[in-house]
Amino acid sequence: MSRRNLLRGAALGAGALTLPALLSACGDGPGGNKNEVTVGSNASDPVPKKAYAAAFSAYEKKSGKKVKVNTKDHNDFQENINRYLQGTPDDVFMWFAGYRMQYFAEKGLLHEISDVWSGFTGFSDALKEQSTHSGKQYFVPYYYYPWAVFHRKSLFQSKGYQQPKTWDDFIALAKRMSKDGTPVAFCDKDGWPAMGTFDYINMRLNGYDFHKSLMAGTESWTDTKVKNVFDTWREVMPYYQKGALGRTWEEAGQSLQQRKTGMAVFGMPHPGTQFPENERDDIDFFAFPEIDPQYAQDAVEAPIDGFLVAKKSKNLDGAKALLKWLGTPTAENTYLALDPNNVAVNDGADTTKYSALQKKSAQLVSGAKQISQFMDRDTRPDFASTVMIKAIQDFIGNPKDVDGLCNSIERQKKTIFSSPVG
């Protein structure tokens, strides 16, 4: 799940055209094998790996075609993605919606699949927008997962804690929790987990439109609105786990599971993969608290994962045929039967077997007025990787110098956004 290497890889220049053996795809010469479609997978964790295997196996039985999955370590896949797509990529590969997809489409490294989309049903206009660049579709969404404030249901019940709706109530709960232990699990060794908290505070304070414009580089980081985000964030920091910059997201999730901490701002799979199966029913969450009533809890952070076709695909027909199937409710049902840490994107998917957590997640997102993708997916990858990882880590290390921090971000932003993508 780490994004640090994802960001570094996505931000690399287009110079290196040779691909490390680590990510080399296995083809059958220039023409490839027309009875086989290859898939570059970053699903190296056991739960999604098993679920994808079931989905691809179902497609093989249906189509009579072979799906060869090249699974690589999640971090290594992300780190080498740019060179991978310029070298000898698989026909299809797993990646992300929104700016992450648009970045590679703009660089000409993806194959347009608008013809595949013409046959789809069950996808909302919002999903189509997240799959589109310059009026053309490049991405097939497969599932999403919301970010929220996660906790153990039993802990709240035993201590009499109430889920807060407002920021003041959230701080009051954290203060009360501090008498019983560490209120909030916190980590940023990986360089991305704390981005979710920034996103939510910004959207709750300043609204989704401002947040989107800030990520697009059209708002100034020296604006008082941005400084207020960091000032507000500082209010909860006394209640965080100490040593966040040396803690991975897995370790933070484990602290929640072990009852060493009470709450954590996470994406749904993060606590889900750190809890044993017999304890997952004890996971609960509440929407990130309201700060300014005019924006309430309207926006929800809900990253979308899915599939794309590499421009250098050797079996384009096979790739498109696989994507046509992956965009069906049947394909999503097959996957989610083995991975309860995500939510289907197709309206036709079967939700009758959803866990309580999945049902609540689906309700949270369906009721949102706006959906964001996460900072490292909503802005330029080079800005996220070279500026924001360090900036947020600097803030965590020294949360008092907000003016200096915002001035530094703005200077670097102007340089990066004035240069062409890639």
TORKOL-4160 file (C-alpha; in steps of 0.2 Angstrom, whole numbers, padded with zeros to 4 digits, m for minus):
422
<pt num="1" X="0000" Y="0000" Z="0000"/>
<pt num="2" X="0015" Y="0012" Z="0001"/>
<pt num="3" X="0014" Y="0027" Z="m0010"/>
<pt num="4" X="0031" Y="0034" Z="m0006"/>
<pt num="5" X="0039" Y="0024" Z="m0020"/>
<pt num="6" X="0023" Y="0025" Z="m0031"/>
<pt num="7" X="0026" Y="0044" Z="m0031"/>
<pt num="8" X="0045" Y="0043" Z="m0034"/>
<pt num="9" X="0042" Y="0031" Z="m0049"/>
<pt num="10" X="0028" Y="0042" Z="m0056"/>
<pt num="11" X="0038" Y="0057" Z="m0055"/>
<pt num="12" X="0053" Y="0050" Z="m0064"/>
<pt num="13" X="0058" Y="0058" Z="m0081"/>
<pt num="14" X="0056" Y="0049" Z="m0097"/>
<pt num="15" X="0074" Y="0046" Z="m0100"/>
<pt num="16" X="0077" Y="0028" Z="m0096"/>
<pt num="17" X="0069" Y="0017" Z="m0109"/>
<pt num="18" X="0076" Y="0001" Z="m0102"/>
<pt num="19" X="0066" Y="m0009" Z="m0089"/>
<pt num="20" X="0074" Y="m0018" Z="m0074"/>
<pt num="21" X="0071" Y="m0036" Z="m0074"/>
<pt num="22" X="0060" Y="m0033" Z="m0059"/>
<pt num="23" X="0046" Y="m0027" Z="m0070"/>
<pt num="24" X="0049" Y="m0035" Z="m0086"/>
<pt num="25" X="0033" Y="m0042" Z="m0094"/>
<pt num="26" X="0034" Y="m0059" Z="m0102"/>
<pt num="27" X="0029" Y="m0058" Z="m0121"/>
<pt num="28" X="0030" Y="m0069" Z="m0136"/>
<pt num="29" X="0040" Y="m0058" Z="m0147"/>
<pt num="30" X="0033" Y="m0043" Z="m0156"/>
<pt num="31" X="0016" Y="m0050" Z="m0160"/>
<pt num="32" X="0013" Y="m0057" Z="m0143"/>
<pt num="33" X="0002" Y="m0072" Z="m0140"/>
<pt num="34" X="m0015" Y="m0069" Z="m0146"/>
<pt num="35" X="m0023" Y="m0082" Z="m0135"/>
<pt num="36" X="m0015" Y="m0075" Z="m0119"/>
<pt num="37" X="m0017" Y="m0057" Z="m0111"/>
<pt num="38" X="m0004" Y="m0052" Z="m0099"/>
<pt num="39" X="m0008" Y="m0042" Z="m0083"/>
<pt num="40" X="0004" Y="m0031" Z="m0073"/>
<pt num="41" X="m0001" Y="m0033" Z="m0055"/>
<pt num="42" X="0004" Y="m0023" Z="m0040"/>
<pt num="43" X="m0008" Y="m0034" Z="m0029"/>
<pt num="44" X="0006" Y="m0042" Z="m0019"/>
<pt num="45" X="m0003" Y="m0042" Z="m0003"/>
<pt num="46" X="m0011" Y="m0059" Z="0001"/>
<pt num="47" X="m0030" Y="m0054" Z="0001"/>
<pt num="48" X="m0031" Y="m0044" Z="m0015"/>
<pt num="49" X="m0019" Y="m0056" Z="m0024"/>
<pt num="50" X="m0030" Y="m0071" Z="m0020"/>
<pt num="51" X="m0046" Y="m0061" Z="m0025"/>
<pt num="52" X="m0038" Y="m0056" Z="m0042"/>
<pt num="53" X="m0033" Y="m0073" Z="m0045"/>
<pt num="54" X="m0051" Y="m0079" Z="m0043"/>
<pt num="55" X="m0057" Y="m0065" Z="m0055"/>
<pt num="56" X="m0045" Y="m0069" Z="m0069"/>
<pt num="57" X="m0048" Y="m0088" Z="m0067"/>
<pt num="58" X="m0067" Y="m0084" Z="m0070"/>
<pt num="59" X="m0063" Y="m0074" Z="m0085"/>
<pt num="60" X="m0052" Y="m0089" Z="m0092"/>
<pt num="61" X="m0066" Y="m0101" Z="m0090"/>
<pt num="62" X="m0078" Y="m0089" Z="m0098"/>
<pt num="63" X="m0068" Y="m0084" Z="m0113"/>
<pt num="64" X="m0056" Y="m0099" Z="m0116"/>
<pt num="65" X="m0042" Y="m0087" Z="m0116"/>
<pt num="66" X="m0027" Y="m0087" Z="m0104"/>
<pt num="67" X="m0023" Y="m0073" Z="m0092"/>
<pt num="68" X="m0005" Y="m0072" Z="m0087"/>
<pt num="69" X="m0003" Y="m0061" Z="m0071"/>
<pt num="70" X="0014" Y="m0054" Z="m0067"/>
<pt num="71" X="0013" Y="m0049" Z="m0049"/>
<pt num="72" X="0026" Y="m0038" Z="m0042"/>
<pt num="73" X="0029" Y="m0031" Z="m0025"/>
<pt num="74" X="0017" Y="m0016" Z="m0023"/>
<pt num="75" X="0031" Y="m0003" Z="m0019"/>
<pt num="76" X="0043" Y="m0009" Z="m0033"/>
<pt num="77" X="0029" Y="m0009" Z="m0046"/>
<pt num="78" X="0025" Y="0009" Z="m0041"/>
<pt num="79" X="0043" Y="0014" Z="m0041"/>
<pt num="80" X="0046" Y="0008" Z="m0058"/>
<pt num="81" X="0030" Y="0012" Z="m0067"/>
<pt num="82" X="0036" Y="0026" Z="m0078"/>
<pt num="83" X="0050" Y="0015" Z="m0085"/>
<pt num="84" X="0039" Y="0000" Z="m0086"/>
<pt num="85" X="0026" Y="0008" Z="m0097"/>
<pt num="86" X="0040" Y="0015" Z="m0109"/>
<pt num="87" X="0049" Y="m0002" Z="m0109"/>
<pt num="88" X="0040" Y="m0019" Z="m0112"/>
<pt num="89" X="0024" Y="m0018" Z="m0102"/>
<pt num="90" X="0011" Y="m0030" Z="m0100"/>
<pt num="91" X="m0005" Y="m0029" Z="m0110"/>
<pt num="92" X="m0016" Y="m0023" Z="m0095"/>
<pt num="93" X="m0010" Y="m0016" Z="m0079"/>
<pt num="94" X="m0017" Y="m0011" Z="m0062"/>
<pt num="95" X="m0017" Y="0008" Z="m0058"/>
<pt num="96" X="m0027" Y="0022" Z="m0052"/>
<pt num="97" X="m0041" Y="0034" Z="m0058"/>
<pt num="98" X="m0041" Y="0053" Z="m0059"/>
<pt num="99" X="m0024" Y="0062" Z="m0061"/>
<pt num="100" X="m0014" Y="0046" Z="m0059"/>
<pt num="101" X="m0022" Y="0040" Z="m0075"/>
<pt num="102" X="m0022" Y="0057" Z="m0084"/>
<pt num="103" X="m0003" Y="0059" Z="m0081"/>
<pt num="104" X="0001" Y="0044" Z="m0091"/>
<pt num="105" X="m0013" Y="0047" Z="m0104"/>
<pt num="106" X="m0005" Y="0064" Z="m0107"/>
<pt num="107" X="0012" Y="0056" Z="m0109"/>
<pt num="108" X="0005" Y="0045" Z="m0123"/>
<pt num="109" X="0009" Y="0029" Z="m0113"/>
<pt num="110" X="m0009" Y="0023" Z="m0112"/>
<pt num="111" X="m0021" Y="0016" Z="m0126"/>
<pt num="112" X="m0038" Y="0024" Z="m0127"/>
<pt num="113" X="m0053" Y="0012" Z="m0123"/>
<pt num="114" X="m0068" Y="0023" Z="m0127"/>
<pt num="115" X="m0074" Y="0009" Z="m0138"/>
<pt num="116" X="m0074" Y="m0002" Z="m0122"/>
<pt num="117" X="m0083" Y="0011" Z="m0112"/>
<pt num="118" X="m0097" Y="0012" Z="m0125"/>
<pt num="119" X="m0103" Y="m0005" Z="m0120"/>
<pt num="120" X="m0103" Y="m0002" Z="m0101"/>
<pt num="121" X="m0118" Y="0000" Z="m0090"/>
<pt num="122" X="m0119" Y="0003" Z="m0071"/>
<pt num="123" X="m0105" Y="0016" Z="m0070"/>
<pt num="124" X="m0110" Y="0034" Z="m0064"/>
<pt num="125" X="m0105" Y="0049" Z="m0073"/>
<pt num="126" X="m0093" Y="0053" Z="m0059"/>
<pt num="127" X="m0084" Y="0037" Z="m0062"/>
<pt num="128" X="m0083" Y="0040" Z="m0081"/>
<pt num="129" X="m0076" Y="0057" Z="m0077"/>
<pt num="130" X="m0063" Y="0050" Z="m0066"/>
<pt num="131" X="m0059" Y="0038" Z="m0081"/>
<pt num="132" X="m0058" Y="0051" Z="m0094"/>
<pt num="133" X="m0044" Y="0062" Z="m0101"/>
<pt num="134" X="m0047" Y="0075" Z="m0115"/>
<pt num="135" X="m0064" Y="0067" Z="m0119"/>
<pt num="136" X="m0057" Y="0050" Z="m0121"/>
<pt num="137" X="m0058" Y="0035" Z="m0109"/>
<pt num="138" X="m0042" Y="0026" Z="m0103"/>
<pt num="139" X="m0047" Y="0018" Z="m0087"/>
<pt num="140" X="m0059" Y="0004" Z="m0081"/>
<pt num="141" X="m0064" Y="0007" Z="m0062"/>
<pt num="142" X="m0065" Y="m0009" Z="m0052"/>
<pt num="143" X="m0067" Y="m0004" Z="m0034"/>
<pt num="144" X="m0065" Y="0010" Z="m0022"/>
<pt num="145" X="m0063" Y="0013" Z="m0003"/>
<pt num="146" X="m0067" Y="0028" Z="0008"/>
<pt num="147" X="m0056" Y="0037" Z="0020"/>
<pt num="148" X="m0063" Y="0040" Z="0037"/>
<pt num="149" X="m0059" Y="0039" Z="0055"/>
<pt num="150" X="m0058" Y="0021" Z="0060"/>
<pt num="151" X="m0059" Y="0013" Z="0077"/>
<pt num="152" X="m0064" Y="m0003" Z="0086"/>
<pt num="153" X="m0083" Y="m0004" Z="0089"/>
<pt num="154" X="m0081" Y="m0014" Z="0105"/>
<pt num="155" X="m0069" Y="m0001" Z="0112"/>
<pt num="156" X="m0081" Y="0013" Z="0110"/>
<pt num="157" X="m0095" Y="0003" Z="0118"/>
<pt num="158" X="m0085" Y="m0002" Z="0133"/>
<pt num="159" X="m0078" Y="0015" Z="0136"/>
<pt num="160" X="m0094" Y="0024" Z="0132"/>
<pt num="161" X="m0086" Y="0035" Z="0118"/>
<pt num="162" X="m0098" Y="0043" Z="0106"/>
<pt num="163" X="m0094" Y="0045" Z="0087"/>
<pt num="164" X="m0091" Y="0064" Z="0085"/>
<pt num="165" X="m0099" Y="0074" Z="0071"/>
<pt num="166" X="m0089" Y="0091" Z="0073"/>
<pt num="167" X="m0071" Y="0095" Z="0075"/>
<pt num="168" X="m0074" Y="0102" Z="0093"/>
<pt num="169" X="m0082" Y="0085" Z="0098"/>
<pt num="170" X="m0068" Y="0076" Z="0090"/>
<pt num="171" X="m0055" Y="0085" Z="0100"/>
<pt num="172" X="m0065" Y="0083" Z="0116"/>
<pt num="173" X="m0066" Y="0064" Z="0112"/>
<pt num="174" X="m0047" Y="0064" Z="0110"/>
<pt num="175" X="m0044" Y="0073" Z="0126"/>
<pt num="176" X="m0056" Y="0061" Z="0135"/>
<pt num="177" X="m0047" Y="0046" Z="0127"/>
<pt num="178" X="m0030" Y="0052" Z="0133"/>
<pt num="179" X="m0035" Y="0047" Z="0150"/>
<pt num="180" X="m0037" Y="0029" Z="0145"/>
<pt num="181" X="m0022" Y="0028" Z="0133"/>
<pt num="182" X="m0016" Y="0035" Z="0116"/>
<pt num="183" X="m0031" Y="0043" Z="0107"/>
<pt num="184" X="m0025" Y="0043" Z="0088"/>
<pt num="185" X="m0014" Y="0031" Z="0079"/>
<pt num="186" X="m0003" Y="0041" Z="0067"/>
<pt num="187" X="0011" Y="0037" Z="0055"/>
<pt num="188" X="0020" Y="0045" Z="0040"/>
<pt num="189" X="0036" Y="0035" Z="0038"/>
<pt num="190" X="0029" Y="0030" Z="0021"/>
<pt num="191" X="0026" Y="0048" Z="0016"/>
<pt num="192" X="0008" Y="0047" Z="0011"/>
<pt num="193" X="m0003" Y="0042" Z="0026"/>
<pt num="194" X="m0004" Y="0060" Z="0033"/>
<pt num="195" X="m0010" Y="0067" Z="0016"/>
<pt num="196" X="m0027" Y="0060" Z="0020"/>
<pt num="197" X="m0029" Y="0071" Z="0036"/>
<pt num="198" X="m0023" Y="0087" Z="0026"/>
<pt num="199" X="m0036" Y="0083" Z="0012"/>
<pt num="200" X="m0050" Y="0082" Z="0024"/>
<pt num="201" X="m0046" Y="0097" Z="0035"/>
<pt num="202" X="m0044" Y="0107" Z="0019"/>
<pt num="203" X="m0061" Y="0101" Z="0012"/>
<pt num="204" X="m0070" Y="0104" Z="0029"/>
<pt num="205" X="m0062" Y="0121" Z="0031"/>
<pt num="206" X="m0062" Y="0128" Z="0013"/>
<pt num="207" X="m0073" Y="0117" Z="0003"/>
<pt num="208" X="m0070" Y="0104" Z="m0011"/>
<pt num="209" X="m0068" Y="0117" Z="m0025"/>
<pt num="210" X="m0054" Y="0126" Z="m0016"/>
<pt num="211" X="m0046" Y="0109" Z="m0012"/>
<pt num="212" X="m0047" Y="0104" Z="m0030"/>
<pt num="213" X="m0040" Y="0121" Z="m0036"/>
<pt num="214" X="m0026" Y="0120" Z="m0023"/>
<pt num="215" X="m0021" Y="0102" Z="m0030"/>
<pt num="216" X="m0022" Y="0109" Z="m0048"/>
<pt num="217" X="m0009" Y="0123" Z="m0043"/>
<pt num="218" X="m0021" Y="0137" Z="m0046"/>
<pt num="219" X="m0022" Y="0143" Z="m0028"/>
<pt num="220" X="m0008" Y="0149" Z="m0018"/>
<pt num="221" X="m0001" Y="0139" Z="m0003"/>
<pt num="222" X="0002" Y="0156" Z="0006"/>
<pt num="223" X="m0016" Y="0159" Z="0006"/>
<pt num="224" X="m0023" Y="0161" Z="0024"/>
<pt num="225" X="m0035" Y="0147" Z="0020"/>
<pt num="226" X="m0021" Y="0135" Z="0018"/>
<pt num="227" X="m0012" Y="0141" Z="0034"/>
<pt num="228" X="m0028" Y="0139" Z="0043"/>
<pt num="229" X="m0028" Y="0120" Z="0038"/>
<pt num="230" X="m0011" Y="0118" Z="0046"/>
<pt num="231" X="m0016" Y="0128" Z="0062"/>
<pt num="232" X="m0032" Y="0117" Z="0064"/>
<pt num="233" X="m0022" Y="0101" Z="0061"/>
<pt num="234" X="m0010" Y="0106" Z="0075"/>
<pt num="235" X="m0025" Y="0106" Z="0087"/>
<pt num="236" X="m0026" Y="0087" Z="0086"/>
<pt num="237" X="m0007" Y="0083" Z="0086"/>
<pt num="238" X="m0005" Y="0082" Z="0106"/>
<pt num="239" X="m0016" Y="0067" Z="0105"/>
<pt num="240" X="m0006" Y="0058" Z="0091"/>
<pt num="241" X="0005" Y="0043" Z="0094"/>
<pt num="242" X="0023" Y="0049" Z="0096"/>
<pt num="243" X="0036" Y="0045" Z="0083"/>
<pt num="244" X="0025" Y="0046" Z="0068"/>
<pt num="245" X="0039" Y="0048" Z="0056"/>
<pt num="246" X="0047" Y="0032" Z="0061"/>
<pt num="247" X="0030" Y="0022" Z="0060"/>
<pt num="248" X="0023" Y="0013" Z="0044"/>
<pt num="249" X="0005" Y="0012" Z="0041"/>
<pt num="250" X="0005" Y="m0006" Z="0045"/>
<pt num="251" X="0012" Y="m0003" Z="0062"/>
<pt num="252" X="m0001" Y="0011" Z="0065"/>
<pt num="253" X="m0015" Y="m0001" Z="0059"/>
<pt num="254" X="m0008" Y="m0015" Z="0071"/>
<pt num="255" X="m0009" Y="m0003" Z="0086"/>
<pt num="256" X="m0027" Y="0000" Z="0082"/>
<pt num="257" X="m0030" Y="m0019" Z="0081"/>
<pt num="258" X="m0020" Y="m0021" Z="0098"/>
<pt num="259" X="m0030" Y="m0008" Z="0107"/>
<pt num="260" X="m0015" Y="0003" Z="0109"/>
<pt num="261" X="m0023" Y="0017" Z="0100"/>
<pt num="262" X="m0041" Y="0022" Z="0099"/>
<pt num="263" X="m0044" Y="0030" Z="0082"/>
<pt num="264" X="m0035" Y="0032" Z="0065"/>
<pt num="265" X="m0038" Y="0042" Z="0049"/>
<pt num="266" X="m0036" Y="0028" Z="0036"/>
<pt num="267" X="m0043" Y="0021" Z="0020"/>
<pt num="268" X="m0054" Y="0006" Z="0023"/>
<pt num="269" X="m0041" Y="m0007" Z="0018"/>
<pt num="270" X="m0028" Y="m0001" Z="0030"/>
<pt num="271" X="m0036" Y="m0007" Z="0046"/>
<pt num="272" X="m0045" Y="m0021" Z="0037"/>
<pt num="273" X="m0028" Y="m0030" Z="0032"/>
<pt num="274" X="m0021" Y="m0028" Z="0049"/>
<pt num="275" X="m0036" Y="m0036" Z="0058"/>
<pt num="276" X="m0038" Y="m0055" Z="0058"/>
<pt num="277" X="m0053" Y="m0061" Z="0049"/>
<pt num="278" X="m0062" Y="m0065" Z="0065"/>
<pt num="279" X="m0060" Y="m0047" Z="0072"/>
<pt num="280" X="m0065" Y="m0037" Z="0056"/>
<pt num="281" X="m0083" Y="m0036" Z="0061"/>
<pt num="282" X="m0077" Y="m0025" Z="0076"/>
<pt num="283" X="m0070" Y="m0012" Z="0064"/>
<pt num="284" X="m0081" Y="0004" Z="0063"/>
<pt num="285" X="m0079" Y="0022" Z="0057"/>
<pt num="286" X="m0086" Y="0039" Z="0057"/>
<pt num="287" X="m0085" Y="0052" Z="0043"/>
<pt num="288" X="m0071" Y="0065" Z="0046"/>
<pt num="289" X="m0079" Y="0078" Z="0057"/>
<pt num="290" X="m0087" Y="0094" Z="0051"/>
<pt num="291" X="m0077" Y="0110" Z="0054"/>
<pt num="292" X="m0086" Y="0124" Z="0044"/>
<pt num="293" X="m0105" Y="0120" Z="0043"/>
<pt num="294" X="m0106" Y="0128" Z="0026"/>
<pt num="295" X="m0096" Y="0113" Z="0019"/>
<pt num="296" X="m0102" Y="0101" Z="0033"/>
<pt num="297" X="m0096" Y="0083" Z="0028"/>
<pt num="298" X="m0100" Y="0085" Z="0010"/>
<pt num="299" X="m0084" Y="0079" Z="0002"/>
<pt num="300" X="m0078" Y="0061" Z="0004"/>
<pt num="301" X="m0060" Y="0055" Z="0000"/>
<pt num="302" X="m0063" Y="0038" Z="m0010"/>
<pt num="303" X="m0049" Y="0033" Z="m0021"/>
<pt num="304" X="m0053" Y="0022" Z="m0036"/>
<pt num="305" X="m0042" Y="0008" Z="m0042"/>
<pt num="306" X="m0044" Y="m0001" Z="m0059"/>
<pt num="307" X="m0036" Y="m0006" Z="m0075"/>
<pt num="308" X="m0028" Y="0002" Z="m0090"/>
<pt num="309" X="m0021" Y="m0004" Z="m0107"/>
<pt num="310" X="m0003" Y="0000" Z="m0110"/>
<pt num="311" X="0001" Y="0009" Z="m0127"/>
<pt num="312" X="0014" Y="m0004" Z="m0131"/>
<pt num="313" X="0001" Y="m0019" Z="m0128"/>
<pt num="314" X="0006" Y="m0033" Z="m0139"/>
<pt num="315" X="m0012" Y="m0040" Z="m0138"/>
<pt num="316" X="m0023" Y="m0026" Z="m0139"/>
<pt num="317" X="m0039" Y="m0036" Z="m0144"/>
<pt num="318" X="m0036" Y="m0047" Z="m0129"/>
<pt num="319" X="m0033" Y="m0033" Z="m0118"/>
<pt num="320" X="m0049" Y="m0024" Z="m0123"/>
<pt num="321" X="m0059" Y="m0041" Z="m0121"/>
<pt num="322" X="m0053" Y="m0043" Z="m0103"/>
<pt num="323" X="m0057" Y="m0025" Z="m0099"/>
<pt num="324" X="m0075" Y="m0027" Z="m0106"/>
<pt num="325" X="m0077" Y="m0042" Z="m0094"/>
<pt num="326" X="m0069" Y="m0033" Z="m0079"/>
<pt num="327" X="m0081" Y="m0019" Z="m0081"/>
<pt num="328" X="m0096" Y="m0031" Z="m0077"/>
<pt num="329" X="m0105" Y="m0034" Z="m0060"/>
<pt num="330" X="m0100" Y="m0052" Z="m0062"/>
<pt num="331" X="m0081" Y="m0048" Z="m0062"/>
<pt num="332" X="m0083" Y="m0037" Z="m0047"/>
<pt num="333" X="m0094" Y="m0049" Z="m0037"/>
<pt num="334" X="m0080" Y="m0062" Z="m0040"/>
<pt num="335" X="m0067" Y="m0051" Z="m0033"/>
<pt num="336" X="m0076" Y="m0044" Z="m0018"/>
<pt num="337" X="m0081" Y="m0061" Z="m0012"/>
<pt num="338" X="m0063" Y="m0063" Z="m0007"/>
<pt num="339" X="m0058" Y="m0045" Z="m0003"/>
<pt num="340" X="m0071" Y="m0037" Z="0009"/>
<pt num="341" X="m0060" Y="m0022" Z="0011"/>
<pt num="342" X="m0066" Y="m0013" Z="m0004"/>
<pt num="343" X="m0083" Y="m0008" Z="m0012"/>
<pt num="344" X="m0089" Y="m0011" Z="m0029"/>
<pt num="345" X="m0091" Y="0003" Z="m0042"/>
<pt num="346" X="m0104" Y="m0005" Z="m0053"/>
<pt num="347" X="m0122" Y="m0001" Z="m0048"/>
<pt num="348" X="m0126" Y="m0019" Z="m0054"/>
<pt num="349" X="m0114" Y="m0028" Z="m0042"/>
<pt num="350" X="m0122" Y="m0039" Z="m0028"/>
<pt num="351" X="m0121" Y="m0030" Z="m0011"/>
<pt num="352" X="m0132" Y="m0043" Z="m0002"/>
<pt num="353" X="m0116" Y="m0052" Z="0005"/>
<pt num="354" X="m0108" Y="m0035" Z="0010"/>
<pt num="355" X="m0101" Y="m0034" Z="0028"/>
<pt num="356" X="m0108" Y="m0021" Z="0039"/>
<pt num="357" X="m0092" Y="m0011" Z="0035"/>
<pt num="358" X="m0094" Y="m0012" Z="0016"/>
<pt num="359" X="m0112" Y="m0007" Z="0018"/>
<pt num="360" X="m0108" Y="0008" Z="0028"/>
<pt num="361" X="m0094" Y="0013" Z="0016"/>
<pt num="362" X="m0105" Y="0012" Z="0001"/>
<pt num="363" X="m0118" Y="0023" Z="0010"/>
<pt num="364" X="m0105" Y="0036" Z="0015"/>
<pt num="365" X="m0099" Y="0038" Z="m0003"/>
<pt num="366" X="m0116" Y="0037" Z="m0011"/>
<pt num="367" X="m0121" Y="0051" Z="0000"/>
<pt num="368" X="m0106" Y="0062" Z="m0004"/>
<pt num="369" X="m0109" Y="0078" Z="m0014"/>
<pt num="370" X="m0091" Y="0078" Z="m0020"/>
<pt num="371" X="m0078" Y="0064" Z="m0021"/>
<pt num="372" X="m0059" Y="0067" Z="m0020"/>
<pt num="373" X="m0046" Y="0054" Z="m0024"/>
<pt num="374" X="m0032" Y="0058" Z="m0012"/>
<pt num="375" X="m0018" Y="0071" Z="m0013"/>
<pt num="376" X="m0006" Y="0060" Z="m0022"/>
<pt num="377" X="m0019" Y="0056" Z="m0035"/>
<pt num="378" X="m0027" Y="0073" Z="m0036"/>
<pt num="379" X="m0011" Y="0083" Z="m0040"/>
<pt num="380" X="0004" Y="0081" Z="m0051"/>
<pt num="381" X="0015" Y="0066" Z="m0046"/>
<pt num="382" X="0031" Y="0076" Z="m0046"/>
<pt num="383" X="0023" Y="0090" Z="m0035"/>
<pt num="384" X="0017" Y="0076" Z="m0023"/>
<pt num="385" X="0033" Y="0067" Z="m0022"/>
<pt num="386" X="0046" Y="0080" Z="m0022"/>
<pt num="387" X="0037" Y="0094" Z="m0012"/>
<pt num="388" X="0022" Y="0087" Z="m0002"/>
<pt num="389" X="0030" Y="0072" Z="0006"/>
<pt num="390" X="0044" Y="0082" Z="0013"/>
<pt num="391" X="0033" Y="0097" Z="0017"/>
<pt num="392" X="0020" Y="0087" Z="0028"/>
<pt num="393" X="0034" Y="0077" Z="0036"/>
<pt num="394" X="0043" Y="0094" Z="0040"/>
<pt num="395" X="0026" Y="0100" Z="0048"/>
<pt num="396" X="0024" Y="0084" Z="0058"/>
<pt num="397" X="0042" Y="0087" Z="0064"/>
<pt num="398" X="0040" Y="0105" Z="0068"/>
<pt num="399" X="0022" Y="0111" Z="0067"/>
<pt num="400" X="0025" Y="0129" Z="0073"/>
<pt num="401" X="0033" Y="0137" Z="0057"/>
<pt num="402" X="0017" Y="0137" Z="0046"/>
<pt num="403" X="0022" Y="0153" Z="0037"/>
<pt num="404" X="0039" Y="0146" Z="0032"/>
<pt num="405" X="0032" Y="0130" Z="0027"/>
<pt num="406" X="0019" Y="0138" Z="0016"/>
<pt num="407" X="0031" Y="0150" Z="0008"/>
<pt num="408" X="0042" Y="0135" Z="0004"/>
<pt num="409" X="0028" Y="0125" Z="m0004"/>
<pt num="410" X="0022" Y="0139" Z="m0014"/>
<pt num="411" X="0040" Y="0143" Z="m0021"/>
<pt num="412" X="0042" Y="0125" Z="m0027"/>
<pt num="413" X="0024" Y="0124" Z="m0033"/>
<pt num="414" X="0027" Y="0139" Z="m0045"/>
<pt num="415" X="0043" Y="0130" Z="m0052"/>
<pt num="416" X="0035" Y="0113" Z="m0055"/>
<pt num="417" X="0018" Y="0119" Z="m0062"/>
<pt num="418" X="0026" Y="0131" Z="m0074"/>
<pt num="419" X="0035" Y="0116" Z="m0082"/>
<pt num="420" X="0027" Y="0103" Z="m0094"/>
<pt num="421" X="0021" Y="0086" Z="m0087"/>
<pt num="422" X="0034" Y="0073" Z="m0089"/>
